[in-house]
Amino acid sequence: MKKLIRKNFRESVFQRDGYRCKTCHCPGKDRQGNEEWEKYHSIEPEAILDAHHITDRSEFPNQGYVTSNGISLCEKCHIKAEKYHISSGQSWEDGFHPNDLYKMINSSKEKAIQDDSNY
């Protein structure tokens, strides 16, 4: 069941974002091999995408596998976004604070928590 939840989360985030990194806008494909990118790009993209949890899953009652807490990031941008989590919120790259990422997808931590509670 958890595999299906993760798969659905990834697919819904990538589809919403058009299989592009939301920060640098490069076209990409799912690192786990999903071929849905073909609906969005005519040439196979080189960039690998991750469905990044903007707020750590541990802060959600149901693990935060909701689209309002996910954003498509290429590997390079994903590393920048992870700096916030690794530093326990003490440090982050410009433009990669969770509030910045939520704005890119028209969401917020509060909305994501509410969506997760209703999941």
N, CA, C and O atoms as a DFTB+ gen file, in Angstrom:
476 C
 N C O
     1  1       0.820      -1.195       0.000
     2  2       0.000       0.000       0.000
     3  2       0.868       1.265       0.000
     4  3       0.583       2.215      -0.729
     5  1       1.933       1.273       0.824
     6  2       2.786       2.460       0.903
     7  2       3.475       2.731      -0.437
     8  3       3.658       3.887      -0.817
     9  1       3.858       1.669      -1.153
    10  2       4.477       1.848      -2.475
    11  2       3.522       2.564      -3.424
    12  3       3.933       3.443      -4.182
    13  1       2.266       2.191      -3.378
    14  2       1.256       2.806      -4.236
    15  2       1.057       4.277      -3.859
    16  3       0.919       5.127      -4.739
    17  1       1.041       4.575      -2.574
    18  2       0.898       5.964      -2.114
    19  2       2.064       6.796      -2.627
    20  3       1.863       7.899      -3.135
    21  1       3.291       6.275      -2.498
    22  2       4.482       6.987      -2.984
    23  2       4.425       7.192      -4.495
    24  3       4.721       8.277      -4.996
    25  1       4.040       6.140      -5.212
    26  2       3.961       6.209      -6.676
    27  2       2.949       7.272      -7.102
    28  3       3.233       8.086      -7.981
    29  1       1.783       7.266      -6.484
    30  2       0.745       8.248      -6.817
    31  2       1.197       9.671      -6.493
    32  3       0.904      10.605      -7.239
    33  1       1.914       9.831      -5.378
    34  2       2.449      11.141      -5.002
    35  2       3.405      11.638      -6.075
    36  3       3.274      12.764      -6.555
    37  1       4.365      10.802      -6.451
    38  2       5.359      11.190      -7.451
    39  2       4.684      11.568      -8.770
    40  3       4.959      12.624      -9.340
    41  1       3.807      10.701      -9.239
    42  2       3.147      10.944     -10.522
    43  2       2.323      12.226     -10.501
    44  3       2.349      12.990     -11.466
    45  1       1.596      12.469      -9.422
    46  2       0.755      13.671      -9.380
    47  2       1.601      14.941      -9.307
    48  3       1.232      15.956      -9.896
    49  1       2.730      14.902      -8.594
    50  2       3.626      16.065      -8.522
    51  2       4.246      16.328      -9.893
    52  3       4.242      17.465     -10.364
    53  1       4.778      15.291     -10.534
    54  2       5.415      15.471     -11.846
    55  2       4.414      15.954     -12.893
    56  3       4.732      16.827     -13.701
    57  1       3.211      15.393     -12.882
    58  2       2.198      15.808     -13.855
    59  2       1.796      17.260     -13.640
    60  3       1.696      18.022     -14.602
    61  1       1.567      17.648     -12.401
    62  2       1.210      19.046     -12.125
    63  2       2.299      19.991     -12.631
    64  3       2.000      21.058     -13.167
    65  1       3.568      19.595     -12.458
    66  2       4.701      20.448     -12.825
    67  2       5.156      20.251     -14.268
    68  3       6.159      20.832     -14.684
    69  1       4.430      19.439     -15.033
    70  2       4.756      19.237     -16.443
    71  2       6.104      18.567     -16.669
    72  3       6.766      18.814     -17.678
    73  1       6.510      17.717     -15.727
    74  2       7.801      17.013     -15.815
    75  2       8.945      17.998     -16.056
    76  3       9.813      17.776     -16.899
    77  1       8.918      19.103     -15.282
    78  2       9.986      20.105     -15.300
    79  2      10.361      20.440     -13.867
    80  3       9.519      20.423     -12.969
    81  1      11.623      20.740     -13.666
    82  2      12.081      21.250     -12.381
    83  2      11.407      22.603     -12.171
    84  3      11.471      23.464     -13.048
    85  1      10.776      22.797     -11.046
    86  2      10.062      24.049     -10.788
    87  2      10.997      25.212     -10.492
    88  3      10.561      26.362     -10.546
    89  1      12.263      24.960     -10.183
    90  2      13.160      26.067      -9.869
    91  2      14.006      26.494     -11.058
    92  3      14.147      27.693     -11.300
    93  1      14.571      25.558     -11.806
    94  2      15.399      25.939     -12.968
    95  2      14.679      25.686     -14.295
    96  3      15.176      26.068     -15.354
    97  1      13.519      25.046     -14.239
    98  2      12.626      24.817     -15.386
    99  2      13.156      23.837     -16.436
   100  3      12.614      23.771     -17.540
   101  1      14.190      23.086     -16.115
   102  2      14.689      22.111     -17.092
   103  2      13.709      20.943     -17.200
   104  3      13.117      20.539     -16.199
   105  1      13.532      20.395     -18.413
   106  2      12.683      19.214     -18.569
   107  2      13.367      18.017     -17.924
   108  3      14.594      17.933     -17.896
   109  1      12.561      17.092     -17.407
   110  2      13.162      15.937     -16.748
   111  2      12.292      14.707     -16.817
   112  3      11.187      14.718     -17.358
   113  1      12.832      13.642     -16.246
   114  2      12.112      12.365     -16.170
   115  2      12.282      11.795     -14.771
   116  3      13.229      12.132     -14.060
   117  1      11.362      10.937     -14.388
   118  2      11.338      10.330     -13.058
   119  2      12.536       9.402     -12.876
   120  3      12.802       8.544     -13.717
   121  1      13.243       9.581     -11.785
   122  2      14.397       8.725     -11.496
   123  2      13.986       7.262     -11.344
   124  3      14.823       6.372     -11.494
   125  1      12.715       7.000     -11.049
   126  2      12.259       5.631     -10.851
   127  2      11.703       4.989     -12.119
   128  3      11.101       3.917     -12.061
   129  1      11.903       5.639     -13.260
   130  2      11.610       4.986     -14.528
   131  2      10.240       5.190     -15.125
   132  3       9.961       4.638     -16.190
   133  1       9.376       5.951     -14.497
   134  2       8.062       6.234     -15.056
   135  2       8.235       6.903     -16.425
   136  3       9.018       7.843     -16.555
   137  1       7.525       6.435     -17.426
   138  2       7.663       6.962     -18.793
   139  2       6.634       8.043     -19.126
   140  3       6.487       8.404     -20.293
   141  1       5.925       8.561     -18.135
   142  2       4.921       9.605     -18.369
   143  2       5.517      10.869     -18.977
   144  3       4.796      11.642     -19.607
   145  1       6.818      11.095     -18.802
   146  2       7.469      12.293     -19.353
   147  2       7.229      12.422     -20.852
   148  3       7.247      13.527     -21.394
   149  1       7.004      11.287     -21.527
   150  2       6.813      11.293     -22.981
   151  2       5.604      12.136     -23.394
   152  3       5.553      12.625     -24.523
   153  1       4.639      12.311     -22.502
   154  2       3.464      13.131     -22.794
   155  2       3.797      14.625     -22.751
   156  3       3.020      15.454     -23.225
   157  1       4.956      14.960     -22.181
   158  2       5.313      16.365     -21.963
   159  2       6.505      16.829     -22.791
   160  3       6.649      18.025     -23.041
   161  1       7.360      15.907     -23.219
   162  2       8.579      16.261     -23.946
   163  2       8.734      15.351     -25.161
   164  3       8.514      14.144     -25.063
   165  1       9.112      15.923     -26.305
   166  2       9.266      15.119     -27.518
   167  2      10.610      14.391     -27.554
   168  3      10.736      13.347     -28.194
   169  1      11.607      14.937     -26.871
   170  2      12.936      14.318     -26.810
   171  2      13.190      13.911     -25.366
   172  3      12.864      14.657     -24.443
   173  1      13.766      12.741     -25.168
   174  2      14.027      12.274     -23.810
   175  2      14.949      13.245     -23.077
   176  3      16.067      13.497     -23.525
   177  1      14.486      13.788     -21.956
   178  2      15.317      14.733     -21.206
   179  2      16.449      14.024     -20.471
   180  3      16.329      12.860     -20.089
   181  1      17.546      14.745     -20.280
   182  2      18.677      14.194     -19.547
   183  2      18.514      14.356     -18.042
   184  3      19.016      13.538     -17.271
   185  1      17.816      15.405     -17.621
   186  2      17.674      15.679     -16.189
   187  2      16.804      14.621     -15.512
   188  3      15.820      14.141     -16.075
   189  1      17.192      14.281     -14.307
   190  2      16.454      13.331     -13.478
   191  2      15.701      14.133     -12.424
   192  3      16.278      14.997     -11.764
   193  1      14.412      13.844     -12.269
   194  2      13.586      14.572     -11.313
   195  2      13.317      13.764     -10.053
   196  3      13.215      12.538     -10.081
   197  1      13.205      14.486      -8.955
   198  2      12.737      13.935      -7.690
   199  2      11.468      14.675      -7.307
   200  3      11.329      15.863      -7.595
   201  1      10.546      13.984      -6.664
   202  2       9.372      14.623      -6.069
   203  2       9.764      14.925      -4.623
   204  3       9.680      14.062      -3.750
   205  1      10.188      16.153      -4.391
   206  2      10.717      16.581      -3.095
   207  2       9.581      16.926      -2.139
   208  3       8.654      17.651      -2.501
   209  1       9.658      16.402      -0.916
   210  2       8.723      16.795       0.139
   211  2       9.212      18.128       0.698
   212  3      10.290      18.196       1.289
   213  1       8.438      19.169       0.517
   214  2       8.855      20.504       0.939
   215  2       9.022      20.553       2.453
   216  3      10.042      21.027       2.953
   217  1       8.038      20.072       3.170
   218  2       8.151      19.924       4.622
   219  2       8.363      18.447       4.900
   220  3       7.725      17.591       4.288
   221  1       9.263      18.156       5.825
   222  2       9.605      16.768       6.135
   223  2       8.356      15.958       6.473
   224  3       7.459      16.433       7.170
   225  1       8.317      14.743       5.973
   226  2       7.159      13.865       6.175
   227  2       6.839      13.643       7.649
   228  3       5.679      13.439       8.006
   229  1       7.849      13.680       8.503
   230  2       7.635      13.418       9.932
   231  2       6.752      14.479      10.598
   232  3       6.245      14.253      11.697
   233  1       6.565      15.617       9.957
   234  2       5.746      16.686      10.529
   235  2       4.267      16.557      10.172
   236  3       3.463      17.419      10.527
   237  1       3.909      15.485       9.471
   238  2       2.535      15.290       9.022
   239  2       1.913      14.080       9.709
   240  3       2.601      13.095       9.978
   241  1       0.616      14.151       9.992
   242  2      -0.046      13.011      10.623
   243  2      -0.082      11.765       9.734
   244  3      -0.057      10.640      10.233
   245  1      -0.142      11.976       8.396
   246  2      -0.210      10.844       7.464
   247  2       0.975      10.810       6.504
   248  3       0.846      10.343       5.373
   249  1       2.115      11.297       6.947
   250  2       3.385      11.246       6.217
   251  2       3.545      12.243       5.076
   252  3       4.575      12.211       4.403
   253  1       2.593      13.116       4.827
   254  2       2.774      14.212       3.877
   255  2       2.859      13.841       2.411
   256  3       3.433      14.588       1.619
   257  1       2.297      12.700       2.034
   258  2       2.300      12.306       0.621
   259  2       1.135      12.965      -0.119
   260  3       0.308      12.283      -0.724
   261  1       1.078      14.293      -0.064
   262  2       0.039      15.064      -0.746
   263  2       0.712      16.014      -1.731
   264  3       1.795      16.536      -1.466
   265  1       0.064      16.229      -2.857
   266  2       0.636      17.054      -3.917
   267  2       0.980      18.458      -3.419
   268  3       1.943      19.064      -3.887
   269  1       0.208      18.966      -2.486
   270  2       0.453      20.312      -1.958
   271  2       1.722      20.395      -1.112
   272  3       2.114      21.489      -0.707
   273  1       2.372      19.261      -0.836
   274  2       3.652      19.234      -0.122
   275  2       4.783      18.730      -1.016
   276  3       5.878      18.457      -0.524
   277  1       4.539      18.604      -2.304
   278  2       5.566      18.083      -3.208
   279  2       5.904      19.053      -4.316
   280  3       5.059      19.831      -4.759
   281  1       7.151      19.000      -4.762
   282  2       7.603      19.845      -5.861
   283  2       8.619      19.067      -6.682
   284  3       9.455      18.352      -6.128
   285  1       8.550      19.203      -8.000
   286  2       9.497      18.535      -8.903
   287  2      10.806      19.310      -8.926
   288  3      10.828      20.503      -9.225
   289  1      11.897      18.618      -8.607
   290  2      13.223      19.234      -8.620
   291  2      14.210      18.318      -9.327
   292  3      14.192      17.102      -9.140
   293  1      15.078      18.922     -10.147
   294  2      16.166      18.149     -10.751
   295  2      17.186      17.838      -9.647
   296  3      17.101      18.387      -8.548
   297  1      18.135      16.969      -9.941
   298  2      19.106      16.560      -8.916
   299  2      19.855      17.745      -8.317
   300  3      20.035      17.822      -7.102
   301  1      20.285      18.657      -9.165
   302  2      21.056      19.820      -8.714
   303  2      20.227      20.696      -7.765
   304  3      20.709      21.112      -6.712
   305  1      18.997      20.965      -8.148
   306  2      18.124      21.794      -7.312
   307  2      17.659      21.040      -6.063
   308  3      17.437      21.648      -5.016
   309  1      17.513      19.730      -6.175
   310  2      17.102      18.929      -5.021
   311  2      18.154      19.017      -3.914
   312  3      17.810      19.110      -2.736
   313  1      19.415      18.987      -4.287
   314  2      20.496      19.117      -3.301
   315  2      20.386      20.468      -2.588
   316  3      20.563      20.546      -1.373
   317  1      20.096      21.524      -3.339
   318  2      19.945      22.857      -2.739
   319  2      18.763      22.887      -1.768
   320  3      18.861      23.478      -0.692
   321  1      17.659      22.260      -2.138
   322  2      16.478      22.239      -1.271
   323  2      16.725      21.410      -0.014
   324  3      16.211      21.741       1.054
   325  1      17.497      20.348      -0.127
   326  2      17.778      19.483       1.022
   327  2      18.652      20.165       2.066
   328  3      18.669      19.747       3.224
   329  1      19.372      21.199       1.678
   330  2      20.236      21.916       2.631
   331  2      19.424      22.390       3.838
   332  3      19.916      22.360       4.966
   333  1      18.202      22.819       3.610
   334  2      17.325      23.273       4.690
   335  2      17.058      22.133       5.669
   336  3      17.142      22.328       6.882
   337  1      16.736      20.941       5.152
   338  2      16.431      19.793       6.015
   339  2      17.677      19.305       6.751
   340  3      17.624      19.001       7.943
   341  1      18.787      19.233       6.037
   342  2      20.036      18.739       6.627
   343  2      20.500      19.639       7.774
   344  3      21.049      19.157       8.764
   345  1      20.277      20.941       7.633
   346  2      20.718      21.897       8.659
   347  2      19.646      22.135       9.732
   348  3      19.784      23.044      10.551
   349  1      18.599      21.337       9.731
   350  2      17.479      21.501      10.674
   351  2      16.882      22.908      10.610
   352  3      16.505      23.483      11.632
   353  1      16.804      23.447       9.402
   354  2      16.189      24.745       9.183
   355  2      17.064      25.939       9.513
   356  3      16.581      27.070       9.548
   357  1      18.349      25.701       9.755
   358  2      19.258      26.792      10.120
   359  2      19.891      27.476       8.916
   360  3      20.379      28.601       9.027
   361  1      19.889      26.806       7.765
   362  2      20.572      27.332       6.581
   363  2      19.834      26.875       5.330
   364  3      19.244      25.795       5.304
   365  1      19.873      27.714       4.285
   366  2      19.256      27.337       3.015
   367  2      19.815      28.194       1.895
   368  3      20.345      29.281       2.127
   369  1      19.689      27.690       0.684
   370  2      20.091      28.424      -0.515
   371  2      19.012      29.463      -0.830
   372  3      17.830      29.224      -0.584
   373  1      19.416      30.611      -1.372
   374  2      18.443      31.623      -1.787
   375  2      17.429      31.010      -2.747
   376  3      17.801      30.338      -3.709
   377  1      16.152      31.244      -2.478
   378  2      15.087      30.737      -3.332
   379  2      14.664      29.315      -3.026
   380  3      13.757      28.790      -3.671
   381  1      15.313      28.670      -2.037
   382  2      15.006      27.270      -1.732
   383  2      14.462      27.066      -0.322
   384  3      14.377      25.932       0.150
   385  1      14.096      28.143       0.347
   386  2      13.434      28.010       1.643
   387  2      12.075      27.355       1.375
   388  3      11.486      27.594       0.321
   389  1      11.567      26.546       2.288
   390  2      10.263      25.916       2.053
   391  2       9.162      26.902       1.646
   392  3       8.334      26.579       0.795
   393  1       9.143      28.085       2.237
   394  2       8.115      29.068       1.850
   395  2       8.236      29.455       0.377
   396  3       7.228      29.649      -0.303
   397  1       9.481      29.568      -0.116
   398  2       9.702      29.874      -1.537
   399  2       9.184      28.740      -2.417
   400  3       8.551      28.981      -3.445
   401  1       9.455      27.508      -2.008
   402  2       9.026      26.346      -2.793
   403  2       7.505      26.230      -2.798
   404  3       6.907      25.944      -3.834
   405  1       6.882      26.450      -1.648
   406  2       5.414      26.420      -1.597
   407  2       4.811      27.467      -2.533
   408  3       3.826      27.190      -3.218
   409  1       5.390      28.659      -2.568
   410  2       4.874      29.716      -3.455
   411  2       4.920      29.284      -4.917
   412  3       4.025      29.621      -5.693
   413  1       5.958      28.541      -5.296
   414  2       6.103      28.095      -6.687
   415  2       4.969      27.181      -7.126
   416  3       4.659      27.089      -8.314
   417  1       4.344      26.497      -6.151
   418  2       3.256      25.572      -6.491
   419  2       1.908      26.065      -5.947
   420  3       0.940      25.307      -5.891
   421  1       1.859      27.342      -5.549
   422  2       0.626      27.932      -5.003
   423  2       0.081      27.139      -3.821
   424  3      -1.103      26.807      -3.770
   425  1       0.960      26.845      -2.878
   426  2       0.580      26.079      -1.702
   427  2       1.203      26.730      -0.468
   428  3       1.805      27.800      -0.554
   429  1       1.052      26.080       0.659
   430  2       1.653      26.523       1.916
   431  2       1.754      25.310       2.831
   432  3       1.129      24.278       2.585
   433  1       2.543      25.444       3.880
   434  2       2.661      24.351       4.842
   435  2       1.295      24.067       5.469
   436  3       0.925      22.910       5.662
   437  1       0.560      25.114       5.780
   438  2      -0.759      24.950       6.393
   439  2      -1.704      24.186       5.472
   440  3      -2.424      23.293       5.920
   441  1      -1.702      24.535       4.187
   442  2      -2.556      23.832       3.219
   443  2      -2.147      22.368       3.113
   444  3      -3.000      21.481       3.080
   445  1      -0.843      22.119       3.059
   446  2      -0.352      20.743       2.940
   447  2      -0.751      19.912       4.161
   448  3      -1.160      18.760       4.019
   449  1      -0.635      20.489       5.351
   450  2      -1.025      19.767       6.569
   451  2      -2.524      19.489       6.559
   452  3      -2.959      18.400       6.936
   453  1      -3.307      20.464       6.131
   454  2      -4.756      20.259       6.044
   455  2      -5.084      19.157       5.034
   456  3      -5.893      18.275       5.322
   457  1      -4.462      19.204       3.857
   458  2      -4.693      18.172       2.841
   459  2      -4.295      16.798       3.367
   460  3      -4.990      15.811       3.128
   461  1      -3.178      16.736       4.081
   462  2      -2.699      15.468       4.628
   463  2      -3.666      14.941       5.693
   464  3      -3.898      13.735       5.778
   465  1      -4.219      15.827       6.489
   466  2      -5.168      15.423       7.535
   467  2      -6.443      14.853       6.930
   468  3      -7.096      13.998       7.529
   469  1      -6.795      15.334       5.734
   470  2      -7.999      14.860       5.043
   471  2      -7.740      13.629       4.189
   472  3      -8.669      13.086       3.591
   473  1      -6.492      13.183       4.125
   474  2      -6.100      12.082       3.239
   475  2      -6.524      10.759       3.792
   476  3      -6.275       9.724       3.175
